[in-house]
């Protein structure tokens, strides 16, 4: 099983990255919280990895911080939550912010994450309230190509996270400022979506 990977960051296409390690390019899906903090292409990066093997597929998920991987794994234990929703949660809220929402029982805020309805949000609160307090976001020691503009890249990433095209378009339109990078647009859009504001 792969638990940690160290290599060169060779591609970023939200929510995917490619890390070259030992002459092999590994594709990993990452939450936006990790993507925001990745170095430039061609630089070395170390990611904590969650290896998922199902009947006919193998998937790798990467995280800059162990606390993010722990939260991802905790979310996967909740009935009705798969990897896509777990990544959306991590993309929309920091580990500490998520812990605060769960401990406060803020079901309304949790339902703003794509794929989480009221019953799933209630299950998250019930099943994770005791676990999330122990997590901490302690850090450990998107330029996919010139053909894509930040606006398009942000829209694609939001849709990959489960937002409908029209919803992604509205979120980006409402928060876009001149000169914003794709990462800045994604971060601001997810924050607006989670807070329920524009």
C-alpha positions in Angstrom: 0.0 0.0 0.0 1.2 3.5 -0.8 1.1 5.9 2.2 3.5 8.7 1.2 4.9 9.9 -2.0 7.9 12.1 -2.8 8.6 13.3 -6.3 8.5 16.1 -8.9 5.2 17.9 -9.5 4.9 17.6 -13.3 1.2 18.6 -13.9 -1.7 20.3 -12.1 -5.2 20.1 -13.6 -7.7 20.6 -10.7 -8.6 18.4 -9.0 -5.7 16.2 -10.4 -2.0 16.4 -10.1 0.8 14.2 -11.5 3.8 13.4 -9.4 6.8 11.7 -11.1 8.6 9.4 -8.7 11.1 6.8 -9.7 10.5 7.4 -13.4 6.7 6.8 -13.1 4.1 9.5 -13.3 1.4 8.9 -10.6 -2.0 10.7 -11.0 -3.5 11.7 -7.7 -6.8 13.4 -7.0 -6.3 16.1 -4.4 -8.6 18.5 -2.5 -8.4 22.2 -3.3 -6.9 22.8 0.2 -3.8 20.8 -1.0 -3.8 22.3 -4.5 -3.6 25.8 -3.2 -0.4 25.1 -1.3 1.5 23.0 -3.9 4.8 24.4 -5.3 5.4 25.4 -8.9 5.6 22.7 -11.6 9.0 21.0 -11.6 9.5 21.3 -7.9 9.7 18.5 -5.4 6.6 17.7 -3.3 5.8 15.2 -0.6 2.2 14.0 -0.3 0.4 11.8 2.1 -1.5 9.2 0.0 -4.7 7.3 0.4 -4.8 4.2 -1.8 -8.2 3.0 -2.8 -8.8 -0.3 -4.5 -12.2 -1.4 -5.7 -13.2 -4.3 -7.8 -12.2 -2.8 -11.2 -10.4 0.5 -10.3 -7.4 1.8 -8.3 -7.3 5.4 -7.2 -4.8 7.5 -5.4 -5.7 10.6 -3.3 -3.0 13.0 -2.2 -2.8 15.4 0.8 -0.1 17.9 1.9 -1.1 17.4 5.5 -1.7 14.3 7.5 -4.7 16.0 9.2 -6.4 16.3 5.8 -5.9 12.6 5.0 -7.2 11.6 8.5 -10.3 13.8 7.9 -10.8 12.2 4.4 -10.6 8.7 5.9 -13.0 9.6 8.7 -15.5 11.0 6.1 -15.2 7.8 4.1 -16.4 5.8 7.2 -19.7 7.7 7.2 -22.5 5.9 5.5 -23.3 7.5 2.1 -20.1 9.4 1.7 -17.6 8.5 -1.0 -14.3 9.9 -2.1 -15.9 12.7 -4.3 -17.9 14.1 -1.4 -15.0 13.7 1.1 -12.8 15.7 -1.3 -15.6 18.4 -1.7 -15.7 18.8 2.1 -11.9 19.2 2.3 -12.0 21.6 -0.6 -14.7 23.8 1.0 -13.5 23.9 4.6 -10.2 23.6 6.4 -9.8 20.7 8.9 -10.3 23.2 11.8 -13.3 24.8 10.2 -14.9 21.5 9.5 -14.3 20.4 13.1 -16.0 23.6 14.3 -19.0 23.0 12.0 -19.4 19.4 13.2 -18.9 20.1 16.9 -21.4 23.0 16.6 -23.8 20.6 14.8 -24.2 23.1 11.9 -26.1 20.8 9.6 -27.2 23.8 7.4 -23.6 24.7 6.5 -22.7 21.1 5.8 -25.6 20.7 3.4 -24.0 23.4 1.2 -21.3 20.9 0.1 -22.4 19.2 -3.2 -23.7 15.7 -2.5 -24.5 16.3 1.2 -28.2 16.4 2.1 -29.7 17.0 5.5 -29.7 13.3 6.5 -26.0 12.8 5.5 -25.1 16.0 7.3 -26.8 14.8 10.4 -24.9 11.5 10.1 -21.6 13.3 9.8 -22.3 15.3 13.0 -23.4 12.2 14.9 -20.6 9.9 13.7 -17.7 12.4 13.6 -18.4 14.8 16.5 -16.0 12.9 18.9 -13.3 12.3 16.2 -12.9 15.7 14.6 -11.7 17.5 17.8 -8.5 15.4 17.8 -7.5 16.6 14.3 -5.2 19.6 13.7 -4.1 21.2 10.6 -0.3 21.0 11.2 1.6 21.4 7.9 4.4 19.0 7.0 7.8 19.6 5.9 -2.3 25.7 -11.3 -0.4 26.0 -14.1 -1.7 23.1 -16.2 -1.0 24.9 -19.5 -1.2 28.3 -21.1 -4.2 27.2 -23.1 -6.6 27.4 -20.2 -7.6 30.7 -18.6 -8.1 30.9 -14.8 -11.9 31.3 -15.2 -12.2 28.1 -17.3 -9.9 26.2 -15.0 -12.0 27.2 -11.9 -15.2 26.2 -13.6 -13.8 22.8 -14.5 -12.5 22.2 -11.0 -15.9 23.2 -9.4 -17.7 20.9 -11.7 -15.3 18.1 -10.9 -16.2 18.7 -7.2 -19.9 18.2 -8.0 -21.3 21.6 -8.7 -23.7 21.9 -11.6 -22.3 24.0 -14.6 -24.8 26.8 -14.0 -24.0 26.9 -10.2 -20.2 26.9 -10.9 -20.7 29.7 -13.4 -22.7 31.7 -10.8 -20.2 31.1 -8.0 -17.2 32.2 -10.1 -19.0 35.2 -11.6 -20.1 36.5 -8.2 -16.6 36.4 -6.7 -14.2 37.0 -9.7 -11.9 40.0 -9.5 -9.4 41.1 -12.1 -6.1 39.2 -11.9 -7.4 36.3 -9.9 -5.6 33.0 -10.5 -7.6 29.8 -10.9 -6.6 28.8 -7.3 -7.9 32.1 -6.0 -11.2 31.8 -7.9 -11.7 28.2 -6.6 -10.9 29.2 -3.0 -13.2 32.2 -3.0 -16.0 30.3 -4.8 -15.9 27.4 -2.3 -15.8 29.8 0.6 -18.9 31.6 -0.7 -20.7 28.4 -1.3 -20.0 27.1 2.2 -21.1 30.3 3.8 -24.2 30.6 1.7 -23.2 34.0 0.5 -22.2 35.4 -2.9 
